């Protein structure tokens, strides 16, 4: 899933907004039939990997996530009005390889954007602080989740997202998706 915000808004990657969104995601990540499994906050959009048991559950869950994003942006930047540019963009993941690629794309999206700008990223393996990567247990090297912060994402329940994608290898924090 991708949620885009309107032009002219400040970057979504400000520390205050990221922390506010994480608090909100921690409350809403598990809604029974809808789960927020992973996310990455970029300057003008948010990538999400979610699980839903039906189209209705997906629509309701995304409406909740979109409303939480809009309220957080308006609260942090002391503004009013619409935040989202349009409806969410949806792509259904159907195979283990597709899920593995989507996980790398979402969790390492900041690296992708930096590489497009010409940055040399070969030796940098930092986990993006504006993503759920801190709670991801599929890194190719050991990364301890932060002890002081509760997870902001739900534990995946579907085979594809919980285990199936691992058939194609763990994800290195040094990867650049789509490179």
ABEGO torsion letter per residue (X at the ends): XBBBBBBGBBBAABAAAAAAAAAAAAAAABAGABBBABBBBBAABBBBBBBBABAAAAAAAAAAAAAAAAAAAAAAAGBBEBABABBBBBBBBABAAAAAAAAAAAAAAAAAAAAAAGBBAAABABBBAABAAAABAABABBBBBBAABBBABBBBABAAAAAAAAAAEBBBAABBBGX
